[in-house]
Amino acid sequence: MKMSTTTLSDWQLLQHQLKERFGSEMDHDAILFMIGLQELDKPHKTYKKDEKLEIMHIGVCTVLAPFGFYEYKGRDDEDWPHFELKEALPFLDAKQQNRLMNDALIDYFKKTGFLED
């Protein structure tokens, strides 16, 4: 089902498209984990809890890099991507954090072509 973009915000449209593609609603953590897995580019396997957190961190760095907060530095010997913090994130209240992450995720999915501009 194609939804009209005139009645939905970009965030709502992204949420709808992700639900259609993956079968359930996804919160920021789930989306960041998925992006981290995509960027990690490794075959599917079971990850330990600390590895899952690292994968989510890859997702965070990936979506915040275009905003100038992180810079991609390359991959290590185990082929995991690494980023350098370029600018400390400002103090943001929960609403501002949510908005920044929504904007960063929308930007990421537009750049990948999953979400149309």
N, C-alpha and C positions, 0 to 999 in steps of 0.2 A: 504494500500500500504506500503510495507516494503522498506525503503530506505537503500542504501548501507552506512555503517559506514565509509568506506574508503574515501568517497568523502565529508563527512560532519564532522565538528568539533563536539565535545560533546555538546556544546551549541546549535548549529544548530539542532542536532538530538533531544535534549530535547525539543526545540521549536516546532519541527515537531510533536513529539509524543504528546505534550500537545495540539496542535491544532487539531490533530486527535481525541484525547480523549474528548476535551471540545468544539470543533467546532469553536474556534477563537484563534487568536494570544493572547498571554499573556505577559504583561510587568512584570518587577520585582515586582511592587506593587501588581499586581493581583496574582502572584505566591506566594508571601509572605503572602497575605491574605488567600489564599487557604491552605497553610501550617499551618498558625496560626489556622484556623478553624479545621484542622485535629488534631492538637495537643490539642486544646481546648476540643475536643471530646464531644461537646454538640449537642443536636438536633437542626436542622435548625430552625432559627427564624430570625426576622428582628432586626438588630443591629443599635444602634444610632451611630452617627459619631465618638464620643469619644471611643465607644466600638470597632468600626472598626479599629481605630488607635491602640488600645491595642492589637487587634487580629493580626494586621500586626507586632507589636513589638514582639509578641510571635513567629511569623515566623522568624523574624530577629534573635532573641536570639537562636532559635532552629538551624538555619543553621550556625550560627557563633560559637556556643558552641564547636564543634569539632576543631575549630581553636584556642581555648583557650581564647576567648574574654568573654564568658559568661559561667556560671555554673547553671544548674538546681537546684533549692532549694526546690521544692515541690509545693503543691497546697494550696490555701487559703480556707476559710470557704465556699466560693461560687464555689469552685472547679476550679478556674482559676490557671494555672501554673505560677510560678514565677521564675525568674532568677536573679543571682547576676553578676554584671559586675566584671570580674576578671582582665582584662587588657584593658586599654583605647585603643580605636581604634586609630591608628596613623593617622596623617593628610595625606589624599590621594586626589589627583586631581580626576576630574570626570572620566577619563579613568581608573585610578587605582581602584576607588570605583566600577566601573562597572565590572572590571576584578575579584575583590575579591568576589563580589556578584555572578557573573557567576560561579566561582569556587565553592563557598559555595553551590549554588543551585544544581550544577552538582553532588557534593559530596553527598548531601542529597538524591537526586533521585537515585543515584547509591546504597546507603545504604538501601533504601526502596525497591529496586528491580524494580522500574519503568523504570530506565535507566540502560542498561546492561553495565558492565565494558568492 
